[in-house]
Amino acid sequence: MQDTLFNFVSLSIMVTFFITRKYYFDDVEMTLAVGVIEDDKYVSVRWTFIAKYNGKIDSANANAGTEILLSGTDIFYIEDGKIKDYWVSSDGIDLMKQLGMF
């Protein structure tokens, strides 16, 4: 169960993150900073995202090519082998600062 859950959660995180972020960033590298942590019905991972901003956000003042670093934690609630809830925690304010939004 653990290996299957690890593979599913890792793949889900990567696919979701890359699909929604690839429009705004190039040269994306995403790594798991802390591997999968399981506790009863909860699964958690800590990740790091490094990429180059490509200039496509109208409200951002950062130059295209600016390197962006973002870290976060994803927490999944698993019930009957399925993800029932999902929470992400990342520093959006720091991301906005890196993009020159304020």
Contacts in CASP RR format, 6 or more apart in sequence:
PFRMAT RR
TARGET T0000
AUTHOR 0000-0000-0000
METHOD contacts of the structure
MODEL  1
MQDTLFNFVSLSIMVTFFITRKYYFDDVEMTLAVGVIEDDKYVSVRWTFI
AKYNGKIDSANANAGTEILLSGTDIFYIEDGKIKDYWVSSDGIDLMKQLG
MF
2 38 0 8 1.000
5 36 0 8 1.000
5 38 0 8 1.000
5 43 0 8 1.000
5 78 0 8 1.000
5 81 0 8 1.000
6 36 0 8 1.000
9 36 0 8 1.000
9 43 0 8 1.000
9 45 0 8 1.000
9 74 0 8 1.000
9 76 0 8 1.000
9 83 0 8 1.000
10 32 0 8 1.000
10 36 0 8 1.000
10 45 0 8 1.000
12 83 0 8 1.000
13 45 0 8 1.000
13 47 0 8 1.000
13 74 0 8 1.000
14 30 0 8 1.000
17 30 0 8 1.000
17 47 0 8 1.000
17 49 0 8 1.000
18 28 0 8 1.000
18 30 0 8 1.000
21 28 0 8 1.000
21 49 0 8 1.000
21 51 0 8 1.000
22 28 0 8 1.000
23 56 0 8 1.000
24 53 0 8 1.000
24 54 0 8 1.000
24 55 0 8 1.000
24 56 0 8 1.000
24 57 0 8 1.000
25 51 0 8 1.000
25 52 0 8 1.000
25 53 0 8 1.000
25 54 0 8 1.000
25 68 0 8 1.000
26 51 0 8 1.000
26 52 0 8 1.000
26 54 0 8 1.000
26 65 0 8 1.000
27 51 0 8 1.000
27 52 0 8 1.000
28 49 0 8 1.000
28 50 0 8 1.000
28 51 0 8 1.000
29 49 0 8 1.000
29 50 0 8 1.000
29 51 0 8 1.000
30 47 0 8 1.000
30 48 0 8 1.000
30 49 0 8 1.000
30 50 0 8 1.000
31 47 0 8 1.000
31 48 0 8 1.000
32 45 0 8 1.000
32 46 0 8 1.000
32 47 0 8 1.000
33 46 0 8 1.000
33 47 0 8 1.000
33 48 0 8 1.000
33 71 0 8 1.000
34 45 0 8 1.000
34 46 0 8 1.000
35 45 0 8 1.000
35 46 0 8 1.000
36 43 0 8 1.000
36 44 0 8 1.000
36 45 0 8 1.000
37 43 0 8 1.000
37 44 0 8 1.000
37 45 0 8 1.000
38 44 0 8 1.000
41 77 0 8 1.000
41 78 0 8 1.000
41 79 0 8 1.000
42 75 0 8 1.000
42 76 0 8 1.000
42 77 0 8 1.000
42 78 0 8 1.000
43 75 0 8 1.000
43 76 0 8 1.000
43 78 0 8 1.000
44 73 0 8 1.000
44 74 0 8 1.000
44 75 0 8 1.000
44 76 0 8 1.000
45 73 0 8 1.000
45 74 0 8 1.000
46 71 0 8 1.000
46 72 0 8 1.000
46 73 0 8 1.000
47 71 0 8 1.000
47 72 0 8 1.000
47 73 0 8 1.000
47 74 0 8 1.000
48 69 0 8 1.000
48 70 0 8 1.000
48 71 0 8 1.000
48 72 0 8 1.000
49 68 0 8 1.000
49 69 0 8 1.000
49 70 0 8 1.000
49 71 0 8 1.000
49 72 0 8 1.000
50 67 0 8 1.000
50 68 0 8 1.000
50 69 0 8 1.000
50 70 0 8 1.000
51 67 0 8 1.000
51 68 0 8 1.000
52 64 0 8 1.000
52 65 0 8 1.000
52 66 0 8 1.000
52 67 0 8 1.000
52 68 0 8 1.000
53 60 0 8 1.000
53 62 0 8 1.000
53 63 0 8 1.000
53 64 0 8 1.000
53 65 0 8 1.000
53 66 0 8 1.000
53 67 0 8 1.000
53 68 0 8 1.000
53 98 0 8 1.000
53 99 0 8 1.000
54 64 0 8 1.000
54 65 0 8 1.000
55 62 0 8 1.000
55 63 0 8 1.000
55 64 0 8 1.000
55 65 0 8 1.000
57 99 0 8 1.000
57 101 0 8 1.000
59 101 0 8 1.000
60 99 0 8 1.000
60 100 0 8 1.000
60 101 0 8 1.000
61 99 0 8 1.000
61 100 0 8 1.000
61 101 0 8 1.000
62 98 0 8 1.000
62 99 0 8 1.000
62 100 0 8 1.000
66 98 0 8 1.000
66 99 0 8 1.000
68 95 0 8 1.000
68 98 0 8 1.000
68 99 0 8 1.000
69 98 0 8 1.000
70 90 0 8 1.000
70 91 0 8 1.000
70 92 0 8 1.000
70 94 0 8 1.000
70 95 0 8 1.000
70 98 0 8 1.000
71 90 0 8 1.000
71 91 0 8 1.000
72 88 0 8 1.000
72 89 0 8 1.000
72 90 0 8 1.000
72 91 0 8 1.000
73 88 0 8 1.000
73 89 0 8 1.000
73 90 0 8 1.000
74 86 0 8 1.000
74 87 0 8 1.000
74 88 0 8 1.000
75 86 0 8 1.000
75 87 0 8 1.000
75 88 0 8 1.000
75 89 0 8 1.000
76 83 0 8 1.000
76 85 0 8 1.000
76 86 0 8 1.000
77 83 0 8 1.000
77 84 0 8 1.000
77 85 0 8 1.000
77 86 0 8 1.000
78 84 0 8 1.000
96 102 0 8 1.000
END
